[in-house]
């Protein structure tokens, strides 16, 4: 059975439901040009391969918490943290977030395994279970990028400019399942048109969206924590994503771009061979997928 099918209605926080609803989230597909493309049956088969390949890429959640706590309790949204004051200095939850009920969500990224200011440890999280959950919504970027000057304001008291900005932001929200479809279509079209079919480049941590899951992410969906200060722990993750999922994380993408332009790269940016990755394996994955799509 194809992965992409009619999804259950999205479940939203009570506060967020005052400004949007599940029907509007579903209708937001019309705001994405990726859905203007009507793939033929061969391209649909190729898309199915891409969806499944990308759903094997774990989500990531960076934390300053003691890893054992998350392994025991799961990842809790800020509104469920008993001692949340301890984490306020790292939290990016503001008045606007709380008035929209975003403090009831766990925030994750997709394909963004790299050092971050949000904590020393990154937990891999099962992408399939979270992204295909009715409790999940995804936006292309953080609300702060759109609403920076309004983050200290209640959503209900925004001025006209603030309301327009908020509506524009909410117009980008999709269910997790629809977001998977956007990324699959976007990546396949990119690979069909690019002169280099080595890998799909992730250029920054938001390239594959900001994932928001309503409620706790249960501990059984978490992998072993990764210490971001340990290259021996994080480089194998980047290697696996190249060889098994056909993508390069931002640090590898940056290194490849620098090499192509004849620039020097930073110490953090690594070429595939520097982390022991065989780019031919990524190229082989995409060649097989593109061969399917090109049968038409």
Backbone torsions as a table, in degrees:
resi	resn	phi	psi	omega
1	UNK	NA	134.0	179.1
2	UNK	-58.9	147.2	179.9
3	UNK	-67.4	-40.8	-173.2
4	UNK	-84.9	111.2	179.6
5	UNK	-143.2	-179.3	-178.8
6	UNK	-62.4	118.4	-176.7
7	UNK	-84.8	153.6	173.2
8	UNK	-65.4	157.9	-178.4
9	UNK	-60.8	139.6	-179.7
10	UNK	-69.5	136.3	177.1
11	UNK	-96.7	126.1	-177.6
12	UNK	-115.2	160.4	173.8
13	UNK	-66.4	151.7	-179.3
14	UNK	-56.4	-38.8	-179.2
15	UNK	-67.2	-42.0	-178.4
16	UNK	-67.1	-30.3	179.4
17	UNK	-65.2	-15.8	176.2
18	UNK	-74.1	-15.3	-175.2
19	UNK	-120.0	-16.5	176.4
20	UNK	-156.5	176.1	178.3
21	UNK	-149.0	176.2	-174.9
22	UNK	-63.9	-34.6	178.6
23	UNK	-65.9	-39.3	178.5
24	UNK	-67.1	-40.6	177.7
25	UNK	-59.6	-43.1	179.0
26	UNK	-64.9	-38.7	-178.5
27	UNK	-71.7	-17.6	-178.7
28	UNK	-64.1	-14.0	175.2
29	UNK	-53.1	-33.1	-178.0
30	UNK	-65.1	-15.8	-179.3
31	UNK	-87.4	0.0	-178.1
32	UNK	-113.4	121.8	-177.0
33	UNK	-64.7	-19.9	178.5
34	UNK	-57.9	-29.6	-178.7
35	UNK	-84.3	-2.8	173.7
36	UNK	-75.8	-22.8	-179.6
37	UNK	-77.6	129.8	177.4
38	UNK	-109.1	96.5	-177.2
39	UNK	-70.1	145.0	174.3
40	UNK	-77.1	-178.3	-172.2
41	UNK	-67.1	-29.7	178.1
42	UNK	-73.6	-40.4	177.1
43	UNK	-66.7	-33.9	175.2
44	UNK	-62.8	-40.0	177.5
45	UNK	-64.6	-41.2	177.8
46	UNK	-64.6	-40.9	178.2
47	UNK	-61.2	-38.5	178.3
48	UNK	-61.3	-40.0	177.5
49	UNK	-63.7	-42.9	-178.8
50	UNK	-65.6	-44.2	179.7
51	UNK	-56.0	-50.3	-177.4
52	UNK	-66.4	-37.4	178.1
53	UNK	-64.0	-41.0	-178.4
54	UNK	-76.3	-30.9	177.0
55	UNK	-69.4	-12.8	173.2
56	UNK	-83.5	-5.5	174.2
57	UNK	-85.0	119.2	-178.6
58	UNK	-63.4	148.7	163.8
59	UNK	-73.3	166.7	178.3
60	UNK	-133.1	145.3	175.6
61	UNK	-134.5	115.7	178.8
62	UNK	-87.0	141.4	-176.3
63	UNK	-147.3	149.8	172.0
64	UNK	-99.8	0.1	-178.6
65	UNK	-73.2	163.8	173.6
66	UNK	-68.5	122.2	-174.3
67	UNK	-53.2	-37.4	-178.1
68	UNK	-61.2	-29.7	179.2
69	UNK	-66.3	-42.1	179.3
70	UNK	-70.4	-36.4	178.2
71	UNK	-65.6	-26.3	179.2
72	UNK	-87.8	-45.1	-170.9
73	UNK	-103.8	-12.5	-171.1
74	UNK	86.5	-175.4	178.0
75	UNK	-94.0	117.4	-176.8
76	UNK	-96.5	140.0	171.5
77	UNK	-68.0	161.9	-173.5
78	UNK	-59.7	-30.9	-177.7
79	UNK	-72.9	-11.8	179.8
80	UNK	-104.0	-1.4	-179.8
81	UNK	-77.1	118.8	-178.3
82	UNK	-62.1	-44.3	-179.2
83	UNK	-107.4	48.7	-172.3
84	UNK	-64.7	-20.3	177.2
85	UNK	-59.2	-29.4	179.3
86	UNK	-62.8	-30.6	-173.2
87	UNK	-102.2	1.9	-175.0
88	UNK	-58.6	-32.7	-177.8
89	UNK	-67.2	-21.5	177.2
90	UNK	-99.8	-19.6	-176.0
91	UNK	-68.9	142.2	174.8
92	UNK	-108.9	26.6	-179.9
93	UNK	-88.6	121.4	-177.0
94	UNK	-118.5	-178.2	-178.3
95	UNK	-56.4	-45.2	-179.8
96	UNK	-61.9	-43.4	178.6
97	UNK	-55.9	-48.9	-176.7
98	UNK	-66.4	-37.0	-180.0
99	UNK	-68.3	-19.4	175.3
100	UNK	-97.3	-0.2	-179.7
101	UNK	75.8	16.6	-179.1
102	UNK	-73.1	-15.7	176.0
103	UNK	-71.5	-7.8	177.8
104	UNK	-92.1	1.6	-177.1
105	UNK	-108.9	148.1	167.6
106	UNK	-92.6	133.0	-177.4
107	UNK	-102.1	133.7	-179.4
108	UNK	-139.1	164.9	173.0
109	UNK	-124.2	163.7	-176.5
110	UNK	-118.5	120.0	179.2
111	UNK	73.5	23.9	-174.8
112	UNK	-117.8	58.6	179.8
113	UNK	-89.2	92.4	179.9
114	UNK	-157.6	163.7	178.5
115	UNK	-56.7	143.2	-177.7
116	UNK	-146.2	158.0	179.0
117	UNK	-75.6	-5.4	-175.3
118	UNK	-84.2	1.7	176.4
119	UNK	145.1	165.3	-174.2
120	UNK	-75.9	-27.3	-172.7
121	UNK	-110.9	142.2	172.7
122	UNK	-114.9	127.2	174.8
123	UNK	-97.9	124.4	168.9
124	UNK	-70.4	139.6	-177.5
125	UNK	-131.2	137.4	-177.9
126	UNK	-57.7	110.3	-175.9
127	UNK	-67.8	-41.0	-176.1
128	UNK	-60.3	-46.9	-177.6
129	UNK	-66.4	-38.8	-176.5
130	UNK	-80.6	-48.8	-175.9
131	UNK	-66.0	-31.7	-178.9
132	UNK	-93.0	8.7	176.9
133	UNK	-81.0	141.2	176.0
134	UNK	-65.7	-13.4	179.3
135	UNK	-83.9	2.3	-173.4
136	UNK	-110.4	134.2	168.5
137	UNK	-125.4	157.0	-179.8
138	UNK	-135.4	139.8	171.0
139	UNK	-123.7	155.8	-179.1
140	UNK	-64.4	-25.2	-178.4
141	UNK	-152.4	172.0	179.5
142	UNK	-68.6	147.3	179.7
143	UNK	-59.8	-29.1	-178.7
144	UNK	-61.3	-29.0	-179.8
145	UNK	-67.3	-28.7	-179.7
146	UNK	-96.5	-34.7	-169.1
147	UNK	-115.1	26.6	-171.4
148	UNK	-49.2	-47.7	-175.2
149	UNK	-79.1	-1.3	-178.4
150	UNK	-116.3	6.9	-173.0
151	UNK	-65.2	-21.3	178.1
152	UNK	-92.0	11.0	-175.1
153	UNK	-113.8	140.6	173.0
154	UNK	-65.5	141.3	-179.2
155	UNK	-58.7	-34.7	-177.2
156	UNK	-73.2	-13.5	-177.9
157	UNK	-112.7	13.6	179.0
158	UNK	-64.0	144.5	174.2
159	UNK	-77.2	-177.5	-174.1
160	UNK	-60.2	-43.7	179.1
161	UNK	-61.2	-42.6	179.4
162	UNK	-63.6	-40.6	-180.0
163	UNK	-65.7	-40.0	178.1
164	UNK	-62.8	-44.2	179.6
165	UNK	-63.5	-42.3	179.6
166	UNK	-64.0	-44.4	179.4
167	UNK	-62.4	-38.8	177.7
168	UNK	-63.0	-39.7	178.4
169	UNK	-65.3	-47.2	-178.5
170	UNK	-65.7	-25.7	176.9
171	UNK	-67.1	-15.5	179.6
172	UNK	-93.4	-8.4	-175.6
173	UNK	-74.2	132.4	178.0
174	UNK	-127.9	159.8	168.2
175	UNK	-64.8	158.8	178.6
176	UNK	-58.8	-40.7	-179.8
177	UNK	-63.3	-42.0	178.2
178	UNK	-67.5	-33.6	178.2
179	UNK	-67.1	-38.9	175.4
180	UNK	-56.7	-41.9	179.8
181	UNK	-64.8	-40.8	177.4
182	UNK	-58.4	-49.5	-177.1
183	UNK	-65.8	-39.7	178.4
184	UNK	-62.3	-47.1	179.7
185	UNK	-65.0	-43.8	-178.6
186	UNK	-60.7	-45.0	-176.6
187	UNK	-70.7	-40.4	179.9
188	UNK	-64.9	-43.5	179.1
189	UNK	-63.5	-38.9	177.6
190	UNK	-61.1	-47.2	-176.7
191	UNK	-70.0	-27.4	176.6
192	UNK	-69.8	-26.7	-172.3
193	UNK	-104.4	-19.7	-175.9
194	UNK	-77.0	153.5	177.4
195	UNK	-80.7	-18.1	178.9
196	UNK	-114.3	117.4	-178.4
197	UNK	-103.0	31.8	-177.4
198	UNK	-70.4	-47.8	-175.7
199	UNK	-164.8	165.1	174.0
200	UNK	-91.9	120.2	-174.4
201	UNK	-83.1	127.7	169.0
202	UNK	-95.9	113.3	-170.3
203	UNK	-91.7	-23.6	173.7
204	UNK	-153.7	174.6	-170.3
205	UNK	-69.5	-14.2	179.7
206	UNK	-101.3	1.5	-176.8
207	UNK	-54.8	-34.2	-179.0
208	UNK	-108.8	23.2	168.8
209	UNK	92.2	161.1	170.8
210	UNK	-102.0	117.6	-174.6
211	UNK	-94.8	131.3	-178.8
212	UNK	-124.9	119.0	-177.7
213	UNK	-112.4	122.1	-179.0
214	UNK	-72.5	117.4	179.1
215	UNK	92.7	-175.6	-175.6
216	UNK	-69.5	138.7	168.0
217	UNK	-89.9	113.4	-172.0
218	UNK	-64.2	151.0	-174.4
219	UNK	-61.1	-27.5	-178.3
220	UNK	-68.4	-12.7	178.1
221	UNK	-91.5	-1.5	-176.6
222	UNK	-96.6	139.9	170.6
223	UNK	-90.1	-172.1	178.9
224	UNK	-71.3	139.1	-179.2
225	UNK	-64.5	146.5	-180.0
226	UNK	-111.7	127.2	177.4
227	UNK	-81.3	114.4	-174.6
228	UNK	-68.3	-16.5	179.3
229	UNK	-87.9	1.5	-177.3
230	UNK	-113.2	99.0	180.0
231	UNK	-57.2	-30.5	-179.7
232	UNK	-68.3	-17.9	178.0
233	UNK	-93.5	-37.9	-172.7
234	UNK	-91.3	-30.9	-179.5
235	UNK	-63.3	-37.9	175.9
236	UNK	-61.0	-29.1	176.7
237	UNK	-67.1	-46.0	177.9
238	UNK	-61.0	-41.7	179.3
239	UNK	-60.2	-45.6	-179.4
240	UNK	-62.8	-39.8	-179.1
241	UNK	-65.5	-34.6	176.6
242	UNK	-68.4	-52.2	-170.3
243	UNK	-78.0	-30.3	-174.0
244	UNK	-108.2	-20.8	-175.9
245	UNK	-122.9	-3.6	174.4
246	UNK	69.6	25.2	-179.8
247	UNK	-128.0	152.2	172.0
248	UNK	-113.4	129.4	177.1
249	UNK	-69.2	168.0	-172.0
250	UNK	-57.3	-37.7	-178.0
251	UNK	-66.6	-34.6	177.0
252	UNK	-77.0	-41.5	177.5
253	UNK	-58.4	-44.3	179.1
254	UNK	-60.3	-41.4	179.8
255	UNK	-65.1	-42.0	179.3
256	UNK	-65.2	-41.0	178.0
257	UNK	-63.4	-42.2	179.6
258	UNK	-62.7	-42.9	179.8
259	UNK	-62.9	-43.0	-178.5
260	UNK	-63.2	-35.1	-177.7
261	UNK	-91.5	-2.3	179.5
262	UNK	77.6	20.3	179.2
263	UNK	-93.3	160.6	171.9
264	UNK	-81.6	146.6	-179.3
265	UNK	-103.8	161.4	177.5
266	UNK	-75.1	165.8	179.0
267	UNK	-64.5	-29.8	-178.1
268	UNK	-75.9	-30.0	-179.6
269	UNK	-76.4	130.7	-174.0
270	UNK	-126.7	131.6	171.3
271	UNK	-71.8	153.8	-176.3
272	UNK	-50.6	-44.7	-176.8
273	UNK	-67.3	-22.1	-179.6
274	UNK	-73.8	-16.8	175.2
275	UNK	-111.3	13.7	176.6
276	UNK	78.6	17.0	-176.8
277	UNK	-89.4	143.4	177.2
278	UNK	-101.9	101.8	-176.9
279	UNK	-64.1	-20.0	178.0
280	UNK	-63.3	-30.0	178.8
281	UNK	-68.4	-40.4	175.7
282	UNK	-64.8	-45.2	179.7
283	UNK	-60.1	-37.5	179.2
284	UNK	-66.3	-39.0	177.3
285	UNK	-60.0	-48.2	-177.1
286	UNK	-71.3	-34.3	178.2
287	UNK	-61.5	-41.2	179.4
288	UNK	-65.4	-43.2	179.6
289	UNK	-65.5	-44.3	-179.1
290	UNK	-67.0	-33.1	176.6
291	UNK	-63.5	-37.6	176.5
292	UNK	-64.1	-47.9	-176.5
293	UNK	-64.6	-29.4	-174.3
294	UNK	-85.9	0.1	179.3
295	UNK	-62.7	-24.8	179.1
296	UNK	-75.1	NA	NA
